[in-house]
Amino acid sequence: MIKVAWDRITRYNVLRAFSASILIGAACFAFAADGGTNITVSGWVIDSACAYTKGLDKPIGVACARACAKNGSTLVILRDDGTIFLPIDSKTPSYSQNPKLMPFAGEHVTVTGKEYVRNASHALVIDKISR
């Protein structure tokens, strides 16, 4: 009799744990499936250090932006209104977007892609970039 009651309790707990794991998995999938928002951004390709620490409205020059990027600084898009977009890769593992941006370093560009916003941060998966 005790074994029958114990089996029933164990079966109930296993069923409950299984249901909870399915629910948690579905919630994680729903959050991970955020596809971003299609956006077009006009702004400057500038190294992140200058964009944040110097408060520049545009790069000092092409040579300066390229030198900083070659030295390892991440290139970002500084929109005309001052919003900074961090270019990201949509794949995992992710790759640096500097090689894609290096031909445009220090220049004003128009970028289309998908924007991802988290708190006050803006990230951008680049589909197309042009001068």
MARFIMI-953112 format. One line per 10 residues: their letters; for each residue z, x, y of N, C-alpha, C. Coordinates in Angstrom, 2 decimals, decimal comma. Layout:
A = Z:X:Y:Z:X:Y:Z:X:Y ~ ...
***
This chain:
MIKVAWDRIT = 0,00:0,81:-1,19:0,00:0,00:0,00:0,00:0,86:1,27 ~ 0,81:1,90:1,27:0,87:2,79:2,43:-0,47:3,51:2,59 ~ -1,09:3,92:1,47:-2,38:4,60:1,54:-3,45:3,68:2,13 ~ -3,46:2,41:1,81:-4,42:1,46:2,34:-4,25:1,33:3,85 ~ -3,01:1,21:4,31:-2,73:1,10:5,75:-3,15:2,39:6,47 ~ -2,85:3,53:5,86:-3,21:4,82:6,46:-4,73:4,96:6,56 ~ -5,46:4,58:5,51:-6,92:4,64:5,53:-7,48:3,76:6,64 ~ -6,90:2,59:6,84:-7,37:1,67:7,87:-7,15:2,27:9,26 ~ -5,99:2,88:9,48:-5,69:3,51:10,78:-6,62:4,69:11,02 ~ -6,81:5,51:10,01:-7,69:6,68:10,14:-9,12:6,24:10,44
RYNVLRAFSA = -9,62:5,24:9,70:-10,96:4,73:9,92:-11,11:4,19:11,34 ~ -10,09:3,49:11,82:-10,10:2,95:13,18:-10,17:4,07:14,21 ~ -9,37:5,13:14,02:-9,36:6,25:14,96:-10,68:7,00:14,95 ~ -11,27:7,16:13,78:-12,56:7,83:13,69:-13,63:7,01:14,41 ~ -13,62:5,70:14,19:-14,57:4,83:14,86:-14,39:4,86:16,37 ~ -13,16:4,86:16,81:-12,86:4,90:18,25:-13,32:6,23:18,85 ~ -13,07:7,35:18,17:-13,48:8,67:18,66:-15,01:8,77:18,70 ~ -15,67:8,23:17,68:-17,12:8,25:17,65:-17,70:7,43:18,80 ~ -17,15:6,26:19,04:-17,62:5,41:20,14:-17,42:6,09:21,49 ~ -16,27:6,73:21,65:-16,00:7,43:22,91:-16,97:8,58:23,12
SILIGAACFA = -17,28:9,33:22,06:-18,21:10,45:22,21:-19,61:9,97:22,55 ~ -20,04:8,84:21,99:-21,35:8,27:22,33:-21,38:7,87:23,80 ~ -20,32:7,25:24,26:-20,24:6,81:25,65:-20,25:8,00:26,60 ~ -19,49:9,04:26,30:-19,43:10,23:27,14:-20,79:10,93:27,16 ~ -21,44:11,01:25,99:-22,76:11,63:25,91:-23,78:10,89:26,75 ~ -23,74:9,56:26,70:-24,67:8,75:27,49:-24,42:8,94:28,99 ~ -23,16:9,03:29,38:-22,83:9,25:30,80:-23,33:10,61:31,26 ~ -23,13:11,64:30,44:-23,60:12,98:30,80:-25,12:13,00:30,93 ~ -25,81:12,33:30,03:-27,27:12,28:30,08:-27,73:11,57:31,36 ~ -27,04:10,51:31,74:-27,40:9,77:32,95:-27,24:10,63:34,19
FAADGGTNIT = -26,15:11,41:34,26:-25,93:12,28:35,41:-26,92:13,43:35,42 ~ -27,26:13,96:34,25:-28,17:15,10:34,17:-29,61:14,69:34,45 ~ -29,91:13,43:34,36:-31,29:12,97:34,52:-31,69:12,75:35,97 ~ -30,85:13,16:36,93:-31,19:12,99:38,33:-32,46:13,76:38,62 ~ -33,50:13,06:39,03:-34,80:13,68:39,22:-35,03:14,22:40,61 ~ -34,06:14,14:41,49:-34,27:14,60:42,86:-35,11:13,63:43,65 ~ -35,33:13,95:44,91:-36,10:13,11:45,82:-37,29:13,89:46,32 ~ -38,48:13,30:46,25:-39,67:13,97:46,78:-39,53:14,12:48,29 ~ -39,87:15,31:48,78:-39,68:15,61:50,21:-40,73:16,61:50,67 ~ -41,04:16,56:51,97:-41,87:17,58:52,62:-41,04:18,19:53,73
VSGWVIDSAC = -40,96:19,50:53,73:-40,13:20,24:54,69:-41,00:21,21:55,46 ~ -40,85:21,26:56,78:-41,48:22,29:57,61:-40,39:23,18:58,15 ~ -40,57:24,48:57,99:-39,56:25,41:58,47:-39,94:26,85:58,21 ~ -38,97:27,72:58,42:-39,18:29,16:58,33:-38,67:29,68:56,99 ~ -39,41:30,62:56,41:-38,93:31,34:55,23:-38,14:32,53:55,77 ~ -36,86:32,51:55,53:-35,94:33,50:56,11:-34,95:33,93:55,04 ~ -34,44:35,15:55,17:-33,45:35,56:54,17:-32,13:34,85:54,44 ~ -31,42:34,57:53,38:-30,21:33,75:53,47:-29,12:34,39:54,33 ~ -29,00:35,70:54,31:-27,96:36,36:55,11:-28,16:36,09:56,60 ~ -29,39:36,24:57,07:-29,67:35,97:58,49:-29,50:34,50:58,82
AYTKGLDKPI = -29,91:33,63:57,90:-29,79:32,20:58,15:-28,34:31,78:58,33 ~ -27,44:32,37:57,56:-26,03:31,97:57,62:-25,22:32,80:58,61 ~ -25,36:34,11:58,57:-24,46:34,95:59,37:-24,92:35,16:60,81 ~ -26,21:35,12:61,05:-26,72:35,38:62,40:-27,04:34,11:63,17 ~ -27,12:32,98:62,49:-27,41:31,71:63,15:-28,77:31,67:63,83 ~ -29,74:32,35:63,24:-31,08:32,40:63,84:-31,80:31,06:63,70 ~ -32,68:30,76:64,65:-33,53:29,57:64,58:-34,83:29,89:63,84 ~ -35,16:31,18:63,78:-36,33:31,64:63,05:-36,11:33,12:62,73 ~ -36,87:33,69:61,81:-36,69:35,10:61,46:-37,01:36,02:62,64 ~ -36,42:37,19:62,62:-36,72:38,20:63,64:-38,17:38,64:63,52
GVACARACAK = -38,66:38,70:62,28:-40,05:39,08:62,04:-40,36:39,11:60,57 ~ -41,63:39,21:60,26:-42,09:39,23:58,87:-41,54:40,45:58,14 ~ -41,64:41,63:58,76:-41,18:42,86:58,12:-39,69:42,80:57,80 ~ -38,91:42,25:58,71:-37,46:42,14:58,50:-37,14:41,21:57,33 ~ -37,79:40,05:57,30:-37,55:39,09:56,21:-37,95:39,67:54,86 ~ -39,08:40,37:54,82:-39,54:40,97:53,56:-38,62:42,11:53,12 ~ -38,15:42,92:54,07:-37,25:44,02:53,72:-35,95:43,49:53,13 ~ -35,42:42,44:53,74:-34,17:41,86:53,21:-34,38:41,28:51,82 ~ -35,52:40,59:51,61:-35,81:40,01:50,31:-36,00:41,10:49,25 ~ -36,71:42,17:49,61:-36,90:43,28:48,67:-35,58:43,94:48,32
NGSTLVILRD = -34,63:43,85:49,25:-33,32:44,45:49,04:-32,39:43,53:48,23 ~ -32,88:42,32:47,90:-32,09:41,42:47,05:-31,60:40,15:47,70 ~ -31,80:39,99:49,00:-31,35:38,78:49,67:-32,23:37,60:49,26 ~ -31,62:36,47:49,00:-32,35:35,27:48,61:-33,09:34,70:49,82 ~ -34,36:34,38:49,63:-35,11:33,71:50,69:-34,82:32,22:50,65 ~ -34,68:31,61:51,81:-34,41:30,18:51,94:-35,41:29,58:52,92 ~ -35,44:28,26:52,97:-36,27:27,56:53,95:-35,33:27,03:55,03 ~ -35,54:27,46:56,27:-34,76:26,99:57,41:-35,59:25,94:58,13 ~ -35,24:24,67:57,90:-36,00:23,58:58,52:-35,81:23,63:60,03 ~ -36,76:23,08:60,76:-36,75:23,12:62,22:-35,48:22,51:62,82
DGTIFLPIDS = -34,82:21,58:62,10:-33,59:20,98:62,62:-32,34:21,78:62,25 ~ -32,53:22,95:61,59:-31,40:23,82:61,24:-30,89:23,65:59,83 ~ -31,38:22,67:59,08:-30,95:22,48:57,70:-31,53:23,60:56,84 ~ -30,70:24,16:55,99:-31,11:25,25:55,11:-31,31:24,70:53,70 ~ -32,48:25,02:53,12:-32,81:24,60:51,76:-32,84:25,83:50,86 ~ -32,08:25,78:49,80:-32,07:26,86:48,81:-33,14:26,55:47,77 ~ -34,19:27,36:47,67:-35,20:27,14:46,64:-34,63:27,43:45,26 ~ -34,81:26,48:44,34:-34,30:26,64:42,98:-35,40:26,38:41,97 ~ -35,14:26,79:40,76:-36,05:26,56:39,64:-35,56:25,32:38,90 ~ -36,48:24,51:38,41:-36,08:23,31:37,68:-35,81:23,60:36,21
KTPSYSQNPK = -36,10:24,81:35,76:-35,93:25,16:34,35:-34,57:25,82:34,12 ~ -34,14:25,78:32,87:-32,94:26,49:32,46:-33,33:27,39:31,31 ~ -33,11:28,68:31,35:-32,44:29,38:32,44:-33,31:29,44:33,68 ~ -32,66:29,49:34,80:-33,32:29,46:36,09:-33,79:30,85:36,49 ~ -34,83:30,89:37,32:-35,36:32,15:37,82:-35,37:32,15:39,34 ~ -35,30:33,35:39,91:-35,35:33,51:41,36:-36,67:32,98:41,90 ~ -36,62:32,36:43,05:-37,83:31,85:43,69:-38,38:32,84:44,71 ~ -37,74:34,00:44,87:-38,21:35,00:45,83:-39,67:35,42:45,59 ~ -40,11:35,64:44,34:-41,52:36,02:44,16:-42,49:34,96:44,69 ~ -42,13:33,69:44,56:-42,98:32,61:45,05:-42,98:32,57:46,58
LMPFAGEHVT = -41,86:32,94:47,20:-41,73:32,85:48,66:-42,11:34,15:49,39 ~ -42,12:35,26:48,68:-42,35:36,56:49,33:-43,64:36,61:50,16 ~ -44,77:36,02:49,72:-45,97:36,06:50,57:-45,81:35,31:51,89 ~ -44,77:34,46:51,99:-44,56:33,65:53,19:-43,33:34,09:53,98 ~ -42,68:35,19:53,57:-41,45:35,64:54,23:-41,68:35,86:55,72 ~ -40,81:35,28:56,53:-40,88:35,43:57,97:-41,88:34,50:58,64 ~ -42,51:33,61:57,89:-43,53:32,72:58,43:-43,07:31,26:58,43 ~ -43,74:30,47:59,24:-43,48:29,02:59,29:-44,35:28,37:58,23 ~ -43,75:27,52:57,38:-44,46:26,94:56,25:-44,18:25,43:56,15 ~ -44,99:24,78:55,34:-44,75:23,40:54,94:-44,60:23,42:53,42
VTGKEYVRNA = -43,51:22,84:52,96:-43,18:22,85:51,53:-43,04:21,42:51,05 ~ -43,64:21,13:49,91:-43,40:19,85:49,25:-42,71:20,14:47,92 ~ -41,83:19,23:47,55:-41,11:19,42:46,30:-40,03:18,37:46,13 ~ -39,06:18,69:45,29:-37,96:17,78:45,03:-36,68:18,34:45,63 ~ -36,01:17,51:46,42:-34,76:17,89:47,06:-33,59:17,41:46,21 ~ -32,60:18,26:46,08:-31,34:17,92:45,43:-30,23:18,18:46,44 ~ -29,39:17,20:46,67:-28,31:17,32:47,65:-26,98:17,20:46,93 ~ -26,08:18,10:47,23:-24,72:18,03:46,72:-23,79:18,39:47,87 ~ -22,97:17,42:48,26:-22,14:17,56:49,45:-23,05:17,92:50,63 ~ -22,84:19,05:51,27:-23,68:19,40:52,42:-24,77:20,42:52,06
SHALVIDKIS = -24,91:20,74:50,77:-25,92:21,72:50,33:-27,22:21,03:49,97 ~ -28,32:21,69:50,32:-29,66:21,18:50,00:-30,39:22,22:49,18 ~ -30,91:21,80:48,03:-31,71:22,67:47,19:-33,10:22,05:47,08 ~ -34,08:22,89:46,79:-35,46:22,43:46,78:-36,23:23,09:45,64 ~ -36,77:22,26:44,74:-37,69:22,74:43,73:-39,09:22,65:44,34 ~ -39,72:23,78:44,53:-40,99:23,85:45,26:-42,16:23,48:44,34 ~ -42,92:22,49:44,78:-44,17:22,14:44,11:-45,34:22,84:44,78 ~ -45,35:22,83:46,14:-46,47:23,41:46,89:-45,92:24,00:48,19 ~ -46,46:25,15:48,57:-46,07:25,78:49,82:-47,33:26,28:50,51 ~ -47,40:26,04:51,84:-48,57:26,48:52,60:-48,16:26,85:54,02
R = -48,99:27,68:54,64:-48,73:28,11:56,03:-49,02:26,99:56,98
***
